[in-house]
Amino acid sequence: MAAFFAENLAPIMFASLIVVLLIGYPVAFALAFVGFVFGFIGIEMGLLPINLFQAIPDRIFGQMSNETLLAIPFFTFMGLILQRSGMAEALLDTIGQLFGPVRGGIAFAVIFVGAILAATTGVVAASVISMGLISLPIMLRYGYDRRIATGAIAASGTLAQIIPPSLVLIILADQLGRSVGDMYKGAMVPALMLVAAYAAYIVVVSIISPQKVPALPPEARTLRGWKLLGRVLTSLVPPLVLIFLVLGTIFFGIATPTEGGAMGSVGALVLAAMNRRLTMDLLRQSLYSTARLSAFVLFILLGARVFSLTFYGVDGHVWVEHLMTSIPGGVIGFLIVANLLVFFLAFLLDYFELAFIIIPLLAPVAEAMGIDLIWFGVMLAINMQTSFMHPPFGFSLYFLRSVAPTRPYRDKLTGATIQPVTSGQIYMGAVPFLAIQLVMVVMVLSFPQLVTHYKSGAAEVDPASIQLNVPMPGATPYGAAPAPSFGAPAAPAPSFAPPAPPSFGAPSQ
């Protein structure tokens, strides 16, 4: 029994983590608990060095000194300031008036405002709750089908997962050891395609069943002509300018993601002050929520470091690599299985848990197989969106359920009695948008250039074209005798650096 346990410590450790998570323990503590328990077991069985856990302080210091992760509190603070300063309400009202005469106009407004909020808040909960509170009563008032209305709101909120400056993309870039800027560039085209696909679905519904997505009645179109133009200039243009300044400076290499996030936070404060919404209470609430989310992410990350220290110590990465590389179909087989694994685990784990637990196990295998890790990360980021839309476990559906009416109420404007929205209607509304997300995963898998365009401006060097010219002994620097050329490829220069200490963590790039 002891021999079997020793030979299969890695899979037993991974299975134990899943069991502890299913019991309901917080993720950060579950990761650290399993890491410590199996670390001590491995030490007692002689499988791990007795000084294994002496590496923990270095690993914690390495995470605390990681400047890339500073982008998380900056972008979170920016989003909370904008969301709580009334920007979402102003955007929905403005774009709703623009699309008012069109069938499905409010649904289009929800999708496009969801995309803008995703590019400013980066937090799914904030987007879904804001849109649910503001747009759902309007859609119910004018006779929208409840499944279309709730599905559009829940799905547009999940765009915060994939549209930069997504927090998930920051974490994935850190876990994959790749540039956040490259991750943002690679994700932009699939993100815009996803927005277009959502809008196309509304177009199809408006053609097949126009009664499900009616246009705004004339009496509800309160803004016309120059009033509408003025509202566009005051409500729509400022956040778009802020998005361009933040993301543009990151894309063009002018600022790092951390610097862009800091600039976005200052810009959000300026916009809130311009709208006369900047108060001490707003600052206090936003700072508290930012600190809470940042601490949540950091503790999960530290717990993951403890887990990975032991898991890599018992050669868990070797077990995962052998398991995944033995899948039939080579690279395509691995990608299909990896996406299926993430899809089904998304029923049980949220995107932070997936990013910290699953991605470090899959990334070394993907890199060993020659897979572009930016492409791989963007593909899995789109896949992880489904964790918010899975009926009945999706967090986006929970967020919407918390603000959707649960009992009949009288509409303040029309005086009509509005029936409640059932959980079944929310779940059914999520299914078409969930299917769209999965189709987008297949698109990115089938057409890597949708993501790999991020490398288009990079200079590429062919190793076969490199030549090493060494002067002959005794030749002067300006002598006429040419130095002989040794053909490509050139052998690498010998390194005299001392060997790096063994690492039990995820391999750095």
TAQUI-V497471 format. One record per pair of residues at least 12 apart in sequence whose C-alpha atoms are under 10 Angstrom apart, sorted by the first residue. I is the first residue (numbers start at 1). GAP is how many residues later the second one is. If there is no record, write none. Layout:
I,GAP  I,GAP
//
This chain:
2,43  3,42  5,40  6,35  6,36  6,39  6,40  6,41  6,308  7,40  7,307  8,306  8,308  8,311  9,29  9,32  9,33  9,38  9,302  9,305  9,306  9,307  9,310  10,28  10,300  10,301  10,302  10,303  10,304  10,305  10,306  10,307  10,308  10,309  10,310  11,300  11,303  11,305  11,308  11,309  12,26  13,21  13,22  13,24  13,25  13,26  13,294  13,297  13,298  13,301  13,303  14,20  14,21  14,293  14,297  14,302  14,343  16,14  16,18  16,22  17,13  17,14  17,15  17,16  17,17  17,18  17,290  17,340  18,12  18,13  18,16  18,327  18,330  18,331  20,13  20,14  21,327  21,328  21,332  22,326  22,327  26,274  27,269  27,272  27,273  27,274  27,276  27,277  27,322  27,325  27,326  27,329  27,330  28,268  28,269  28,270  28,271  28,272  28,273  28,274  28,275  28,276  28,277  28,278  28,279  28,325  28,328  29,270  29,271  29,273  29,274  29,275  30,270  30,273  30,274  30,277  31,268  31,269  31,270  31,271  31,272  31,273  31,274  31,275  31,276  31,277  31,322  31,325  31,326  32,267  32,268  32,269  32,270  32,271  32,272  32,273  32,274  32,275  32,276  32,277  32,278  33,270  33,273  33,274  34,269  34,270  34,272  34,273  34,276  34,277  35,268  35,269  35,270  35,271  35,272  35,273  35,274  35,275  35,276  36,17  36,267  36,270  36,271  36,273  36,274  37,270  37,273  38,269  38,272  38,273  38,276  39,13  39,14  39,267  39,268  39,270  39,271  39,272  39,274  39,275  40,12  40,13  40,270  42,268  42,271  42,272  47,266  47,267  48,262  48,265  48,266  49,264  52,257  52,258  52,261  52,452  53,253  53,256  53,257  55,251  55,254  55,448  55,449  55,450  56,246  56,249  56,250  56,253  59,243  59,246  59,247  59,250  59,444  59,445  59,446  60,241  60,242  60,243  60,245  60,246  61,241  63,235  63,238  63,239  63,242  64,234  64,238  66,108  67,189  67,190  67,191  67,192  68,102  68,103  68,105  68,106  68,111  68,112  68,188  68,189  68,190  68,191  69,98  69,101  69,102  69,104  69,105  69,188  69,189  69,225  69,228  69,229  70,100  70,187  70,188  70,189  70,191  70,192  70,224  71,94  71,96  71,99  71,100  71,109  71,185  71,186  71,187  71,188  71,189  71,190  71,191  72,50  72,93  72,94  72,95  72,96  72,98  72,99  72,185  72,186  72,189  72,218  72,221  72,222  72,225  72,226  73,94  73,185  73,188  73,189  73,192  73,214  73,216  73,217  73,218  73,219  73,220  73,221  73,222  73,224  74,183  74,184  74,185  74,186  74,187  74,188  74,189  74,190  74,191  74,192  74,216  74,220  75,44  75,45  75,46  75,47  75,48  75,90  75,91  75,92  75,171  75,182  75,183  75,185  75,186  75,187  75,188  75,189  75,190  75,193  75,215  76,44  76,45  76,46  76,47  76,50  76,89  76,90  76,91  76,185  76,189  76,210  76,211  76,213  76,214  76,215  76,217  76,218  77,43  77,44  77,45  77,184  77,185  77,187  77,188  77,189  77,191  77,192  77,206  77,208  77,209  77,210  77,211  77,212  77,213  77,214  77,216  78,42  78,43  78,44  78,183  78,184  78,185  78,186  78,187  78,188  78,189  78,190  78,191  78,208  78,212  79,38  79,39  79,40  79,41  79,42  79,43  79,44  79,47  79,48  79,86  79,185  79,186  79,189  79,207  79,211  80,40  80,41  80,42  80,43  80,46  80,47  80,185  80,188  80,202  80,203  80,205  80,206  80,207  80,209  80,210  81,39  81,40  81,184  81,185  81,186  81,187  81,188  81,190  81,191  81,196  81,197  81,201  81,202  81,204  81,205  81,206  82,35  82,38  82,39  82,157  82,183  82,185  82,186  82,187  82,189  82,190  82,195  82,196  82,204  83,34  83,37  83,38  83,43  83,44  83,47  83,185  83,189  83,203  84,42  84,46  84,188  84,193  84,194  84,198  84,199  84,201  84,202  85,183  85,184  85,186  85,187  85,188  85,190  85,191  85,192  85,193  85,194  85,197  86,44  86,149  86,186  86,189  86,191  87,30  87,43  87,148  87,149  87,151  87,152  87,184  87,185  87,188  87,190  88,25  88,26  88,28  88,29  88,38  88,39  88,42  88,43  88,46  88,47  88,147  89,24  89,41  89,42  89,44  89,45  89,46  89,146  90,23  90,44  90,141  90,142  90,144  90,145  90,146  91,18  91,19  91,21  91,22  91,23  91,25  91,26  91,140  91,141  91,143  91,144  91,145  91,146  91,148  92,14  92,16  92,17  92,18  92,19  92,20  92,21  92,22  92,39  92,42  92,43  92,143  92,144  93,13  93,16  93,17  93,20  93,41  93,42  93,130  93,138  93,139  93,142  94,15  94,19  94,129  94,134  94,135  94,136  94,137  94,138  94,139  94,140  94,141  94,142  95,13  95,14  95,15  95,17  95,18  95,133  95,136  95,137  95,140  95,141  96,12  96,13  96,14  96,16  96,17  96,39  96,42  96,120  96,125  97,12  97,119  97,123  97,124  97,125  97,126  97,127  97,131  97,134  97,135  98,123  98,125  98,126  98,130  98,131  98,134  99,116  99,117  99,122  100,114  100,115  100,116  100,117  100,118  100,120  100,121  100,122  100,123  101,113  101,114  101,115  101,116  101,117  101,119  101,120  102,104  102,111  102,112  102,113  102,114  103,99  103,100  103,102  103,103  103,104  103,107  103,108  103,109  103,110  103,111  103,112  103,113  104,35  104,40  104,44  104,45  104,95  104,98  104,99  104,100  104,101  104,102  104,103  104,106  104,107  104,108  104,109  104,110  104,111  104,112  105,34  105,97  105,98  105,101  105,108  105,109  105,110  105,111  106,29  106,30  106,32  106,33  106,36  106,38  106,43  106,46  106,107  106,108  106,109  106,110  107,28  107,29  107,32  107,37  107,41  107,42  107,43  107,44  107,45  107,46  107,49  107,91  107,92  107,95  107,96  107,106  107,107  107,108  108,44  108,87  108,90  108,91  108,92  108,94  108,95  109,26  109,43  109,90  110,21  110,22  110,24  110,25  110,26  110,39  110,42  110,43  110,44  110,45  110,46  110,47  110,89  111,20  111,41  111,42  111,43  111,44  111,45  111,46  111,48  111,84  111,85  111,87  111,88  111,91  112,44  112,83  112,84  112,86  112,87  113,14  113,18  113,43  113,44  113,123  114,13  114,14  114,16  114,17  114,38  114,39  114,40  114,41  114,42  114,43  114,44  114,45  114,46  114,81  115,12  115,41  115,42  115,43  115,44  115,45  115,47  115,48  115,49  115,76  115,77  115,79  115,80  116,40  116,43  116,44  116,47  116,120  116,123  116,124  116,127  117,13  117,14  117,39  117,40  117,42  117,43  117,46  117,122  117,126  118,38  118,39  118,40  118,41  118,42  118,43  118,44  118,45  118,46  118,47  118,48  119,40  119,41  119,42  119,43  119,44  119,45  119,46  119,47  119,120  119,121  119,123  119,124  119,125  119,127  119,128  120,40  120,43  120,44  120,45  120,46  120,119  120,120  120,122  120,123  120,126  120,127  120,144  120,145  120,148  121,39  121,43  121,44  121,45  121,46  122,35  122,36  122,37  122,38  122,39  122,40  122,41  122,42  122,43  122,44  122,45  122,46  122,47  123,34  123,35  123,36  123,37  123,38  123,42  123,43  123,44  123,45  124,30  124,31  124,32  124,33  124,34  124,35  124,36  124,37  124,42  124,43  124,261  124,264  124,271  124,272  124,275  125,29  125,32  125,33  125,35  125,263  125,270  125,271  125,273  125,274  125,275  126,31  126,34  126,273  127,26  127,27  127,29  127,30  127,31  127,32  127,33  127,269  127,272  128,22  128,24  128,25  128,26  128,27  128,28  128,29  128,30  128,31  128,32  128,267  128,268  128,269  128,270  128,271  128,272  128,275  129,24  129,25  129,28  129,267  129,269  129,270  129,271  129,272  129,273  129,274  129,275  130,23  130,27  130,269  130,270  130,273  131,19  131,21  131,22  131,23  131,25  131,26  131,269  131,272  132,17  132,18  132,21  132,22  132,25  132,267  132,268  132,269  132,270  132,271  132,272  132,273  133,267  133,269  133,270  133,271  133,272  134,269  135,14  135,15  135,18  136,13  136,14  136,16  136,17  136,264  136,267  136,268  136,269  136,285  137,12  137,267  137,268  137,274  137,281  138,78  138,273  138,275  139,74  139,75  139,77  140,271  140,278  140,279  140,280  140,281  141,269  141,270  141,271  141,272  141,273  141,274  141,275  141,276  141,277  142,70  142,71  142,72  142,73  142,74  142,75  142,78  142,272  143,68  143,69  143,70  143,71  143,72  143,73  143,275  144,66  144,67  144,68  144,69  144,70  144,71  145,64  145,66  145,67  145,68  145,69  145,280  145,284  146,66  146,67  146,274  146,275  146,276  146,279  146,280  146,282  146,283  147,65  147,274  147,275  147,277  147,278  147,279  147,280  147,281  147,282  147,283  147,284  147,285  148,53  148,54  148,57  148,64  148,65  148,277  148,278  148,280  148,281  148,282  148,284  148,285  149,63  149,64  149,276  149,277  149,280  149,281  150,247  150,250  150,251  150,254  150,271  150,273  150,275  150,276  150,277  150,278  150,279  150,280  151,238  151,245  151,246  151,249  151,274  151,275  151,276  151,277  151,278  151,279  151,280  151,281  151,282  151,283  152,46  152,47  152,49  152,50  152,277  152,278  152,280  152,281  153,243  153,244  153,247  153,273  153,276  153,277  154,234  154,235  154,240  154,241  154,242  154,243  154,244  154,245  154,246  154,247  154,272  154,273  154,275  154,276  154,279  155,40  155,43  155,230  155,231  155,233  155,234  155,241  155,242  155,274  155,275  155,276  155,277  155,278  155,279  155,281  155,282  156,38  156,39  156,42  156,240  156,277  157,231  157,239  157,242  157,243  158,224  158,226  158,227  158,228  158,229  158,230  158,231  158,237  158,238  159,32  159,33  159,35  159,36  159,223  159,226  160,31  160,225  161,30  161,190  161,220  161,221  161,222  161,223  161,224  161,225  161,227  162,22  162,25  162,26  162,28  162,29  162,30  162,32  162,216  162,217  162,219  162,220  162,221  162,222  162,223  163,21  163,22  163,24  163,25  163,26  163,27  163,28  163,29  163,31  163,32  163,219  164,16  164,17  164,19  164,20  164,21  164,22  164,23  164,24  164,27  164,79  164,82  164,83  165,15  165,16  165,18  165,19  165,78  165,81  165,82  165,85  165,92  165,95  165,96  166,18  166,21  166,215  167,185  168,183  168,184  168,187  168,209  168,210  168,213  168,216  168,217  169,12  169,14  169,15  169,18  169,186  169,205  169,208  169,209  169,212  170,13  170,14  170,87  171,126  171,130  171,180  171,181  171,184  171,185  172,180  172,182  172,183  172,184  172,187  172,188  172,201  172,202  172,204  172,205  172,206  172,208  172,209  173,182  173,200  173,201  173,204  173,205  174,181  174,182  174,334  174,335  175,126  175,180  175,181  175,182  175,184  175,185  175,186  175,188  175,202  175,331  175,332  175,333  175,334  176,179  176,183  176,184  176,186  176,187  176,188  176,191  176,197  176,198  176,200  176,201  176,330  176,331  176,332  176,333  177,183  177,186  177,196  177,197  177,329  177,330  177,331  177,332  178,195  178,196  178,199  178,330  178,331  179,77  179,78  179,195  180,70  180,71  180,76  180,77  180,78  180,194  181,66  181,68  181,69  181,70  181,71  181,72  181,74  181,75  181,76  181,273  182,68  182,69  182,71  182,192  182,193  182,269  182,270  182,271  182,272  182,273  183,68  183,190  183,191  183,192  183,194  183,195  183,268  183,269  183,271  184,63  184,66  184,67  184,73  184,190  184,194  184,267  184,270  185,62  185,65  185,66  185,67  185,189  185,266  185,267  185,268  185,269  185,270  186,188  186,189  186,191  186,192  186,193  186,262  186,263  186,264  186,265  186,266  186,267  186,268  186,269  187,187  187,188  187,190  187,191  187,192  187,194  187,195  187,263  187,264  187,265  187,266  187,267  188,190  188,262  188,263  188,266  189,255  189,260  189,261  189,262  189,264  189,265  190,188  190,189  190,192  190,250  190,251  190,253  190,254  190,260  190,261  191,187  191,191  191,249  193,247  193,257  194,188  194,239  194,242  194,243  194,245  194,246  197,236  197,239  197,240  197,242  197,243  198,234  198,235  198,238  198,239  201,231  201,232  201,235  234,41  235,40  238,29  238,30  238,33  239,28  239,29  239,32  241,26  242,21  242,22  242,23  242,25  242,26  242,29  243,21  243,24  245,15  245,18  245,19  245,22  246,13  246,14  246,15  246,16  246,17  246,18  246,19  246,21  247,13  247,14  247,17  248,12  249,14  251,203  269,14  296,56  297,55  297,56  297,59  300,52  300,53  300,56  300,57  301,51  301,52  301,54  301,55  301,56  302,54  303,53  303,54  304,49  304,52  304,53  304,56  304,201  305,51  305,52  305,199  305,200  305,201  306,198  306,199  307,50  307,197  307,198  308,48  308,49  308,52  308,53  308,196  308,197  308,198  309,194  309,195  309,196  309,197  310,194  310,195  311,50  311,193  311,194  311,195  312,49  312,191  312,192  312,193  312,194  312,195  313,189  313,190  313,191  313,192  314,190  315,189  316,45  317,43  317,44  317,45  317,46  317,47  317,48  317,187  317,188  317,189  317,190  318,43  318,46  318,47  319,42  320,41  320,42  320,44  320,45  321,40  321,41  321,42  321,43  321,44  321,45  321,47  322,43  323,42  324,13  324,14  324,38  324,41  324,42  325,40  325,41  325,43  325,44  330,39  331,34  331,35  331,38  331,39  331,40  332,113  332,114  334,28  334,31  334,32  334,35  335,27  335,31  335,36  335,41  335,44  335,45  335,110  336,106  336,109  338,20  338,21  338,24  338,28  338,38  338,42  339,37  339,40  339,41  339,43  339,44  339,45  339,99  339,102  339,103  339,106  340,43  341,17  342,12  342,13  342,16  342,17  342,38  342,39  342,41  342,42  342,44  342,45  343,37  343,40  343,41  343,42  343,43  343,44  343,47  343,95  344,40  344,42  344,43  344,46  345,13  345,39  345,42  346,37  346,38  346,39  346,40  346,41  346,42  346,43  346,44  346,47  346,48  347,39  347,40  347,41  347,42  347,43  347,44  347,45  347,46  347,47  348,39  348,42  348,45  348,46  349,35  349,38  349,39  349,44  349,45  350,34  350,35  350,36  350,37  350,38  350,43  350,44  350,45  351,30  351,32  351,33  351,34  351,35  351,36  351,37  352,32  354,26  354,27  354,30  354,33  355,22  355,25  355,26  355,29  359,17  359,18  359,21  359,147  360,145  360,146  360,147  361,145  362,14  363,13  363,14  363,143  363,144  364,142  364,143  364,144  364,145  367,142  372,76  372,79  372,80  373,79  374,77  374,78  374,80  375,69  375,70  375,73  375,74  375,75  375,76  375,77  375,78  375,79  376,68  376,69  376,72  376,75  377,74  378,63  378,66  378,73  379,61  379,62  379,63  379,64  379,65  379,66  379,69  379,72  380,61  380,64  380,65  381,60  382,55  382,56  382,58  382,59  382,62  383,51  383,54  383,55  383,56  383,57  383,58  383,59  384,53  384,57  385,49  385,52  385,53  386,44  386,47  386,48  386,49  386,51  386,52  387,47  388,42  388,46  389,37  389,38  389,40  389,41  389,42  389,44  389,45  389,46  389,48  390,37  390,40  390,41  390,44  391,32  391,33  391,35  391,36  391,37  391,38  391,39  391,40  391,43  392,31  392,32  392,34  392,35  392,36  392,38  393,34  394,33  394,36  396,34  397,26  397,29  397,30  397,32  397,33  398,25  398,28  400,23  400,26  401,20  401,21  401,22  401,25  401,26  404,16  404,17  404,18  404,19  404,22  405,13  405,14  405,15  405,16  405,17  406,13  406,14  406,15  406,16  406,17  407,12  407,13  407,14  407,15  408,12  408,13  462,27  463,25  463,26  463,27  464,23  464,24  464,25  464,26  465,22  465,23  465,24  465,25  466,20  466,21  466,22  466,23  466,24  466,25  467,18  467,19  467,20  467,21  467,22  467,23  467,24  468,15  468,16  468,17  468,18  468,19  468,20  468,21  468,22  468,23  469,13  469,14  469,15  469,16  469,17  469,18  469,21  470,12  470,13  470,14  470,15  470,16  471,12  471,13  471,14  472,12
//
